[in-house]
Amino acid sequence: MGHWSRRWRRRNREWELAAGLLAACLILAAAAQGVAAEFAASAARASVRADDAKRHVAALADDALEGRAAGSRGGRAAGAYLVEEFERIGIDPAGNDGGYYQRFGTMRNVLGMLRGSDPEASREVVVVGAHYDHVGYGTSANSYGPTGHIHNGADDNASGVAGLLEVAEACTLLPQRPRRTIVFACWDGEEVDLLGSRHFVRERPLPLAQHTVAFSINLDMIGRLREQRLEVYGSRSAVGLRRAVVQANLPTSLNLVFLWEYSEDSDHFPFLAAGVPTLMFHTGLHDEYHRPSDDTHLVNFTGIEPVASLAFETLLAVADSHQAPAFRDGCRSESETTRQQLESEAPPAPPKRWGLGTRQDEADPSAPVVVRVSPQTPAARGGLRLGDRILAVDHQALTDQDDMVRQFADAADEVAITVERQGRMLDLQFTFATPPAN
């Protein structure tokens, strides 16, 4: 009996040891898998490179393409280049007849896609678009002159297409595809009344006929970044979009300028008109706009990299979110005048304990806008400015203005405030105790 008992205890210890070793191996395997996934994600982000963007811009803005006028031989050559790039990086065709082209008249959009990983969410599409056509040799209707010379359109919009290709390649390197399907769309006919994007919104090709377009990003003229300033249009088209872009901007720290104009001037407009939440990134106009002098050597390739990275991070946030953003119809009636009214200084009021006044923004209720900072108060001493958006109190994210008031009321003599200013997050410190007299 003793012999069998000792033998049983010894075997039991062996089983326990084996089980422990197996558990340790599983833990190590899971950790290794996590490290590998993180490494792959980092590699995807690192693949967005200025040198690659330069190669694309140089190819698309070469004189041989004669300004890429919609439907021209140069435009067709540009389309063929884009198809080769989609094939090289592993983007599936999303055009008609099993190919990449969506033809309309003499023009053609170039469409590729990555199918989503979630069986249900993959029926929703996030579109990343950039127009690849320009104005050819220029006419009095589309050029600021001189006409009759090749308008290479290096910034307008070879830069946007280069950014799109960098985002597309980064997506193919992710360890797991996002939940939603992503369509990469190079529009033709933008310079001819936005014909390519209008055609896509009205009549999607067969591979996408049963899909719903849930969101879109437009990259138009992103090649002249100056002082890190990036214009962002469309943040009013869904609740919380501004905050999402600010979060996506953390690694790049661009100076974001959120503009509220609703204008029919680029390929974001057909999507907004169709009720699709849409963002457009743009580095601003310049003296070479629609002139023959918009050439490759003037492009800020180093600046394309953070803009494309911001587009990539924003895309992933939406494509992987639990629920797609819902269109906010109020954006259609807003303008810069509306923004100025919202962010303008409130009438004077007696300083309260913290010394600031805020207004709630219906498109982003979780970020009250500072409209008054009373002098010699905690708000003034803490560095708050008019137009700041308060995101968190003591690192607790806000839900709305009432939540902010409650959190301030419960705060101690010192409190941390997280604000968004020009697209960047800042941590400020409020001290409610009266400072000593000088």
N, C-alpha and C positions, 0 to 999 in steps of 0.2 A: 504493500500500500504506500509506504514512504517513498519507494522508488518511483512509482507512478506519479505521486504528488510532486516530487522534485522535477520529474520530467515535464509534467504539465506546466509548472511554474516557469521552467526554463523556456518552454515553447511559447507560453503566453508573453514572456518578456521579449522573445524574438518577434512575435507578431506586433507587439506594441512598438518595438524599435523600427520594424519595417513600415508600420503605419506612420510613425513619426517621420521617417525618411521620405515616404511618399508625399506626405503633407508638405514637408520642406521643399521637395522638388516641385510640387505644384505651385507653391508660393513663389519660388524662384522663377519658375516658368512664366507665371503671371506678371511678376515684376519685370522680367526680361521683355515680355510682350509689350508691357506698358512703356518701357524705355524705348523699345523699337518703334512703337507708334508715335511717341513724342519726337523721336529722332526724325521719323519720316515727315511729321508735320512741320518740324523746323526746316527740313530740307525743302519742303514745298514752299514755305515762306521765303527762304533764301534764294529760290529760283527766280524771283522777280528781280531782274538785274538791268541796270542802265545800259550795259554793253549790248545786251540782246535787243533792248528797245532801239538803240542806235542802228543796229543792223536792219531792223524792220523799217524804220523811218527812211534810211538811206535807200532801201530797195523801192519803197512806194513813192518817194519823192524824187526819183531819178528822172532826168530829162527824157529818157527813153519812153516813159509812160505818158508824156505829153500832157501832164496836168490831170489825168484820170477823169476826164469829163464823163458824165453818166452815159452809158451806152456806146462809148467810143472804143477804139482799139486799145488805147491806153488803159481805159477802165476795165476792159476784158482781161488784159494782161495782169492788172492788179488783182482781179478776182481769182485768176489762176494761181498767183502767188499765195493768196490766202488759203486756197484749197490745199496746196502743197504743205503749208504750215499746219493746218488742221490735221492732215494725214500724218505728218511727222510726229506731232505730239500726242496723237491717239484720241482725237475728238471724233465722235461718230457723226456721219452725215445726217442732216435734218431737213434737207430740201426736198424737192419733188423728184420722183422717178429714182429713188434710192441714192441720189447724189447730194451734193452740198448746195446746189443752186436753186433758188426760188425765182423763176423768171417772171417778168411783167413787162410787156412791150419789148423794147430793145435792151432793157436793163435787167439786172439780176442781183438779188441779195445772196450773200454767202452765209449759210447757216450750219452750225455744228452743235452737238449736244453731248452732255454727260447725263445718263439716266440716274435718277435718284435711287437711294438704297432702300427707302421705305415704300412698301407696296401701295399704300394709300396716298401718302404725301407726294410720291413721285408723279402723281397725276397733275400736280401743280407745278408750274414752270416759273423759274426766275430767269429773266432775260438780261444779258449783259450785251449792250450794243454800242457800236461806233460806226459812223459813216466813213466809207473809203473813197467815195467820189470827191472830185473837186471841180474846178471851172474851166479846165482845159487851157485854151489860149486867152480866155477872158473876153467878155463883151461889155458893152456899155450898161447892160442890165445886171451883170454879176461881178464886175471888177471895178476897183478904184483906180485902175490904170497903172502903167500904160497897157493897153490891150494889144493883142497880136503877138504877145510873148508867152512862153510857157509859164503857167502858174502852178508851181510844184506842190503847194499846199503841205509843206512839211509839218507845220503845226496844225493846219486845218485840212484834213484831219488824220494825216499819217501818224501823228503822235497818239491820238485816241485809239487808233487801230493797234498800234504797237503796245499800248497799255492793255488792251483787250487780249492780245495774244499772250502777254506775260501772265495775266490772270488765268487764262485758259490752261496754260502749261502748269501753273502752280496747282490748279484743281486736279489735274491728272496725277500729281505726285502725292496727293493726300493718302493717308493710310486707309481711310474709308470715305467713300463718296458721301456727300451731304444727303439729307433725306429727300429733298425736292430735286426735280430735274432742272438742270441748268442749260440754257440755250445761249450760245455765243453767236451774235448776229452782226455781220458786217453789212451795213445798209448801203444800197446804191440809191442814187436820185435824191439825196438829202438836199443838194443845192438846187433841185428842181421841185420845190414845194414839198419836201419831205416824202417823196413818192414811195421810197422803199419801206420805211417804217409804217406809213399809212397802209400800204398793201398788206404787210404782215398782220397788222392789227385787224384788218378787215377780212383777210382770207389766209389762214394759216395753212402750211403745207401738210400733207397727209400724215407724216409721223407725229404731228402735234395737234391734229384735228380734234382729238378727244381730250386734250389737256386744257386746263385753265391757267391763263397767265396771271400769276399772283403778285408779281413785283417786277420792276425793271430798273436797271442802272444804265445811264448813258454817259459815255466818255467822249467829250467834244472839246478839242483844243486844250490838251493838258501838257503842252510842251514848252510853256513859257513861265514856269513857276518863278516868282520874284518875291523875295523876302518871306518865303514859306507861305505865301498867301494863296489859299484855294477857295474859289467860290463854289457854294453848294446850293443847288436849286432843288425844289421839290420836298424839302423836309417837312412841309406843312401837309403833305398828301396822305399822311397816316399818323395817328397818335403814337408818340414815342420814337419817331424816326430820328429826330435831332439827337436824342440821347444815345441811340444806337450808333450814330455816326461818331459822336464824341467818344464813346467807348472804343470804337474801332480805331480811333485816331491816337490812342494812348502810345502805341509803339512808334508812331511817326511824328507826332507833335507838330503837325501843320497848323498854321493860323487859319482856321476855318471861318469863312464869312457866309452866313446863312442868309440867302436872298429869297424874298417872297414873291418875286414877279412870276406871273403866269403868262408866258409869251409863246407865240407860235414860231419859234426861231431855231429849234433843233429837234432831234428825234425823240426827246422826252415827251414832247407835246401830244402826239397821237395816243400815247399810253395814258397820259393824264386825262385827255378828252374821253377816253374809253373807260375811265374809272379805275385805272390800275395805279396803285402807289408807285411813285417813280422818283429817283434821285438823278441829278446830273452833276458831274464834276467838271470844272472849267477853270483854267488858270488866267483867264482874262484876255481882252482884246489888246491889240498893239498896232504900231504903224504899218506893219507888213500885212495886215489882214486883207485878204482878197487882192493881193498885189503879187507881181512876179517875184518880188524879193522875199517871199515866205519860203526860205530855203533851209536845207538841213543844218548848215553850220550855225544857224541862229537858235536851234532848239537846245533847251536845257535838259539834256538826257539824264543828268543826275537828279533833276526834279521830277522826271516821269516816274522814277522808282518809288518814292513814297506815295505818290498819288495812286499808282497801280496797287500798291500794298494796301492802302486805305480801301480801295474798291474791293480788293480780295477779302479783307476782314469783314467789311460790311456785307458782302455777298454771302459769306459763310454764316454770319449771324442770322440772316433772313432764311437762307436755304435750309438751315438746321433747326430753326425755331419750332417750338411746339405748335404754334398757330401763325399762319401768314398774316401780315398786317392788313387791316381793313381800310379801304379808301375813305378819306375824309373830304366830303364834297365842299366844305367851306374854303378849301385852298383856292378854288376857282375864282372866288370873289375878293381875294386878298392881294395886297400889293406892298411895296415898300412904305407907302403912306400908312397902311394898317400897322406895319411893324413899328414905325416911329411913334404912332399913337399908343401902342401897347407898352413900349419901352420908355416913353417920355416920363419926365419927372412928375410925381404926384403933387397935389397941392400941399402946402406946409401943414404940418400937424405937430402937436406937442410930442416931444420925444418920449417914447415908452422905454422900458427897461433896456431893450437892445438897440433902439434908435434907428430902425429901418422900416420902410414900407414896401410891400410887394403887391404884384398883381398876378392872378392865375392865368395861364395860357391854355386855352381849350385844346390846342394840338399837343401840348406837353404839360398836363396838369401836375405831373410829378416834379416839375422844375419851376417853382415860382420865380417871377422876374423882379429884381430889385428896382424900384422906381423912386425910392427916397432913402437918403442916408443923412441923418441929422448930425451936425457937427458936434465934436467932442462927446461922442457916445461910443459904446462898445463896437457898434457897426463901423463907425468911422475909424476908430483906433485899430480895428481888426483888418482894415484894408478893403472892405466891400466897396464896389463901385456900381453906379447906375448901369443897368443892362445885365449885370451878373445874374446867373440862374442858380438858385440854391438847390443842390442835388441831395445833400445828406446833412444831418445834424448828429454829431458824435458817431459818425460812420454808419448811421442808420438811414437807409434810403427813404426818401419821402414818397408819399402817395399823392398828396395834393397840398394846397396852401393851409387847410385846416390842420393837417397832420404836422406841418411845420410849426404852426402856432402852439400846438400841444407839446411838441418836443422842446420848444423854447421855454415854455412854461415850467416844464419839469427839469430844465437844465440846472446844473450847479453853477458856481461862480465862474468856472472856466468851461468852455465848450468848443469843440472843433466843428468847423463849417466847411463842407466841400462844395465848391462852386464851379460852374463852367463859364469860362471867359474866352471868347474868340476861339471856341472849339477845343480849348485845353482845360483840364481839370486842375484846380488849385485847392490846397488845404489851407484854410485860414483859422486863426485862433481868436476867439472872443473871450475877453476878461471882463466880467460884470462889476468887479470891485472897482471903486473909485481910485484912480491913480494918485499917488502922493503929489502935493503941490510943489512946484519948482521953487 
